[in-house]
Amino acid sequence: MRYHPLFALLFSFSLGTTAVRAEEAVGLEQAFPGLSFSLPVAVSPLPGSKDTVFVIEKGDPAPSPDADKKKKASAFFGGKVQMISGLGSAQVTKTQVFQLNPKDGKFDAAGECGFLGFAVHPKVEETKQVFVYYSLRIDGKLHQRVSRFKLSSLKPFVVDADSEQPLITQLDPAGNHNGGDMHFGPDGYLYISCGDGGAGGDAFDTAGYINKGFHAAVFRIDVDKKPGNPAPNPHPSVVTDGKGEAFYAVPADNPFLKATSHRGRPLEAGSVRTETWATGLRNAWRFSFDPKTGACFAGDVGQNLYEEIDVLVSGGDYGWHDVEGNHVFNQKDASGKKAAPGRAAPSAFIAPIHEYDRKLGNSVTGGVVYRGDRVPAIADSYVFADFASGRIFALRENAGKWVSQQVAKDNTISGFGYDPSNGDVLVASLAGQVKRIVKK
């Protein structure tokens, strides 16, 4: 993400994109007429439901009785979850079902921080569990956290705000590049995206490593601790109980479970973050699973020249900070001003399926694959956006080549989701609205 005077931006743009007038493609309309939201950053499903979704609100600056700007900037309302019910009916309602209130720190929603991810357990009727990703300060130091909460009630759906059990609490050296997306995959495991620690140019040198912490990757964990799945390796970020045991396990088929080297460097036994599923990502701001094929698509925010779309696979290394998109990255010139970088030579890194440059935008927001039938113009395409320019694109594979077409435009697009009642693509904007893509 990148900074904006009011909120956080995300990052970069590419080749192979065809711009068309939005009026020739699709339109946008209010998804839930009469309902508004406070800095919505994500739309998340209720597993098994055809009439309910959740909208996650990033977190607002708290009002202050005085004019002390510093005080205002450091105080935030906890992010909230709004449940939208009655989809497909004449009466759609919004109900707040959760608000963050950490007991061991101070919720922080400044810049790119805040309440960034929310996922309901796929067997929620049995487990009564949800999972969240958010930012907080502990003793004044910024952390990014993954926690489990329990429901106090299933019907009506209410999260018990006092039931928090942190799973991972990662010290964060900078306020940007926090990732924060989370989804249960088709395999029932929880996938979590984390950025490279922030600043710029991989300043903290995390992207090329799988043994430094929870950075620059998508991680895969077993929140149910199924038989045969091992415990994670020890790390200050991994929260443990009184017996020293973590509150989650690592899937036995995770790709780096037995890794002894990475990017040509040897690894000490027990040092690897075996939770790592796909690595070398600068800041995967929104990823999703294709509901038809299960393929995992991600928008990875670039540095200063290129944004990229990746198809993530188990064990994949996407090359940051050696490459930015399809191009060599010069860490000594993180601004990208000295000379146009050359295209990266074929390597062990997995190339993006698509990149775009600054002519189109500078902060990709990853999207979703549309498998509905109500909007033929985007059928079977990956729909994503650029936060800064507001352009919305449909990306399709044609004869082995991915081609992108601009289909619409909006403001500060922060996330995508689905309307489970009809398969429509939902678009969340920090401007306070959730819209749907419709046929013109």
N, C-alpha and C positions, 0 to 999 in steps of 0.2 A: 504493500500500500504506500501511497504518497500522501504528504500532508496538503490540506486545503485550509484556507483561513478559518473555516468553521469545523469541518470534520476531517477525518483521514482520507486520503486518496489511496489507490492501490498500486498500479504501475504500467507498461510499454506497448508497440504495434507492428504490421507485416506485409509479406508478399502474397500473391495469389488471391487478393481480395478484390471483388467487383462491387463498386458502389452503384446502387440504383436508387431512384426516388422511392421513398417510403410509401407514397401513395400508390405505387405500382405493385406493392407486395402485400404487406399486412398492416394491421392497425393495433392500437393499444386502447383499452378501456378500463375503467375502474373494475377491479375484480370483485370488490365488496362495496357497492355503492352506499355512501353514508358513513362508512367506517374509515377512520384514519389511525395512524400509528406514529410512535415516537422513535425515530431513527431505526427503522426496521432493517436488519442485516441478513436475515435468512428466513426461509419457509421450510418447515419440517413436517413430515407426515405422522399420522397416528396409525401404526401398523394395523392392517385389516379393516380400516374404516374407509368408507366411500363418501362420507359427508363432513369430515373434520380435517383441518390442518392447523399447525401452530405457526405463529409469526413471532420471531425473536427480536426484541428491541434492545439495541446496543447499550443504552444507559444515558441519562440526561445530566447535564450540569445541575447541581442543586441550587435553588434560589438562595440568595443571601440578603439579609436585611440592610446591609451596608454596601458601599461601593468598592469594597476591597477586591480588586480583580484577582489577586493571587488566591484569596480564599475561595472565590467562585470557581477558579480553575482547578482547584484541588478537591472539591467536594462534588460527589455524584450520587444520584439516585441509583440504586441497584437496577441492573437490566431486568427486563420482564419477559414473560412468555404469555402471549395472548392466544387463546383457543378460538378458532373460527368454526362455528358449527352450523348445520343446516344447509350445507352446500347442495346445490341442485334443487333447493326448495324456494319458496317465496319468502321465507323468513330466515335470513342469515344473521347470526348473533356473534358478538365478541365478548369473551369472558377472560379476565385475567386469572391465570391458574398458578402463577409462580412469580416471585421476585427474589433476586439474589440478596443475601445478607450475611456475608462471611463473618464468622465469629473470631477468627484468628488473624484478621487483616482488614485492610480497607479497600473496598471495591474501587477500581480505577477505570474510567471510561474515557480518558483523555486520548486525543489523536486516534491512533489505530487500535487502541485497547478497548476493553469493555466486555460485554456478554456477546461472544462470537459464535458459539455453536451449541446445539441442543439436539439430542437424539433419544427417542423413546425405545426402550428395549423391545425387540421384535416379538417377545412373548410376555408383553407387559401385563396381561391378565393373570399370568402366573407369578411373575417376579415383582410386579408393581415397582419397577425401577425406570428412572430416566438418567441421562448423562449430560453433563454440561462442560463447556470450555469457556473460561473467563479470565480476566486480568485482575490482579490485586496487589497491594503493597503490604509486605510484612516487615515490620521494623523499618519502614521507609523504603525498602528495596522492592523493585518491580518483579513480579512473578507471573507466569502463565500457568493455569491450573486446569486439570481434568478431574471432575468429581462425579460421584454417584449420589443421587437423591432417591428417596422412596416416596411413593404416593400415600397421602393420608386418606385418599378416597379415589376409587376408580370411576364410579358414577355417582355424583359428578366428578370429573377429573380434576384433582387438586394435588399439587406437589407439596410435600411437607418441607418447608424451608429450613427446619431445624434438624433435618435428617442427613445432612451432608456428610459424606465420607470421601475425602480427597484420595485420589489414586496416584496422581502425578502432580508435583508442584515444582516447576522448572524456573530457576532464577533467570531473569531476562536482562541482558546488558543494555538494551535500548528499547524504546517504546514502539517501534515500527516492525513490520514483517513478523506478524504473530500467527499467521495461518489461522487456526481456530475453527476450521470446519470439521465436522464429525458426522459419520454415517455408519449404520450397520450395513455390512455388505451382504450379498446373496448367500454367503456362507455362514452368516450369523455372528461374525466377529466384528468388533468395533474398529473402524478406521479413523485416524486423526491426523490432520495436517498441521505442521509446525514450520515457521519460517526460519531464516538463517541467523536470527538474533538481532537483525536490524542494522541501523546506520546505513552504509552504502558500500558496494563493492566487496561484500563478504568481509567486512572489517574485523570480525572476530574469528575468522578462519574456521568456520564450522562446517561448511558445505561439503568438503571433501572427506569428511570423517563419519564413521558410524560408531565411534566410541567416546564422543565428547559430551553427549547429552541429547536432549530431545530438540533437535534443530534440523532444518533443511531437508525434511523428509515427510512421507506419509507413514504413520506407524499403525500396526495391526495388533490388537490385544484381545484376549479372551476374558471377558468380564464374568463369565460363569465358572471359570476354573475347572474346565472339563477334565476328566481322567486322562492321563497321558500327556497333558500339556505342562511343560516345565515352568518353574518360577522365573521371573526376570532376573537378570544379573543385578547385584547391588549398585545403587547410585543414590547420591543425596536427594535427587528429585523423586525417587520412588518411595512412596509412603508405605510404611509397614505397621503391623499391629504389635501388640505387646510381646509376641513370640518372634518378632523379626520377619514375619511373612507379609508379602505384598498382597494387595486386595484384588489382584488380577493375575492371570497366567499368560504365557506366550504360546500361541499356536505352534504345535510341533512341526508344522511344515513351513514356518516362516523362513525366508530365504537366507538369512544371515545367522541362523542359529549355530552353525558350526564353522563360521567364517574364521579363517586364520590370517587373512590379509585383505586389504581393500585399497584400491587405486595404487597397487604396488607397494604398499606399506604393511609390514607385519603387525598383527594385532595380538595383544596379550590375552591369554585365556581369562575369561570372566569380565573383560572390559567392554565387550561389544553390547550395544543397545540392540538386543535380539528382537525387540519390538519393531525394528525397522523393516518396512515392506518395500518402499521405493524411495530412492535417495537422490541427492544432487538437485534439489528444488530450491529456488530462491525464496519464494513465498507463494505457495499454492493457495491462492485466494479463491476458494470454492472448487470442489471436485464433486463428482456424482457418478452413479452407476447407471448404465443403460438398462432400463427395465426389461428389454427384450433379450439382449445378449449378455448382460452382466459386465460389459467392458467398463473400465474406470477412466473417465475423462477429467482432466484438470486444466485450469487456467493458471499458468505460472507467471507471476508479475516480473517484468524485466527490470534492468538497471536504468539505462538511459536511451537505449536504441531500439530494442525489440521486445515485444510481448509474444508469448507462445501458448499454444494448446498442445497438451500431451495426452497420449493414451498410456496410462500407468499400468505396469505389469509387475508381478512379483520379482523382486531382485533387480529391477531396472534402475540404472544410474543415468540421470538426465543432464549431468555435466556441469552444473553450476559449481564453482565460479570459473571453470576453464572455458566454458562457452556460455553465450547469451543467445538463446534461440539457435539458429543454424550458424552462428558466427563466433569467431574467436573473441574471448573477452580479455581486455587489457586491464588488469587490476590497477596498474599505475596510472591509468587514465580512465577512472571510473565515470567521469563526466561524459566520455565518448566524444570529446571535442577535437582531439588532435588529428585523427585520421579515420576514415571508414575502415572498420575491421574486415578482415578477409573471412571467407566462408571456412568453417571448420572442416578439417580433413576427416574422412571416415575413421571412426574409433569405436571403442567399447561403449561409448555413451549412446543412449537412445535419442535420436533426433526427434524434435517435435513434429507433429503432423501438420502444423500450421504456425506461421509467425506473421506479424505485421509491424510496421514501423510508425514513426511519429507523424506520418501524413494522416493517419487514421485515429490515433489516440495514444495514450501513454499509461494505461493502468487496466489490465484485463480483469474482468470478473467472469470466472468460470460459470458454465451454465448446465443445461440438461439436454438429453436426447429426446426429441419429441416423437412419440409413437402413437399419437392420436390421429383422428381422421377429420376433425372439424376445420383444420387450417391446412389445406393441401400445399400451400406455398412453402411450408417449412416441414413437410412430412419427412420423417426418417432423417432429419438433420440435427446436428448439435447446435443448439441455440446459446449464444454467449454474448457478452457486451464489453464495452470499454467504459469504465467508470468516469474517466475525465471527459471524453468527447460525447458520451451518451449513445454512441452508435450500437445498434443491436445487429448481430450477424447470424446467418444460418450457414453452417459448415457441413458440406457433404463430400463423401468419397465418390469419385467418378473415374472409372478405369484406372484405379490405383493411385489417383491424385486427389488430394483434398482441396476443394475450392470453396471459398467463402463469399457470401453475398450479403451486403447490407440490406436489411429488410425493414428497419424501423429506427426510431431514436427517442430517447427519454433522458432524464437527468439523474445523476448520482446513483447508478444502478449497483446495488450491493450484493444481490443474490437472486437465485432462481429456485423454483420448485414446481410442483404439479397441483392442479385441482383434481383430487381423486374421483370426483363425481363424473368428470368427462375427459380427463387427460390433458386439459389445457395447460399451457406453460404460464406460470405465475412469475411476475417480475417485481422484486422488492427494491424500493428506492429510499435512500436516506432523506429524501424530501418529505417522507411521511406517508407514502402511498404504496399499495400493492395493486398492480395492474395485471391484466391478462392479455395475451396475444390472441387476436381474433382475425377472422377472415374479413377482407374488405369487400 
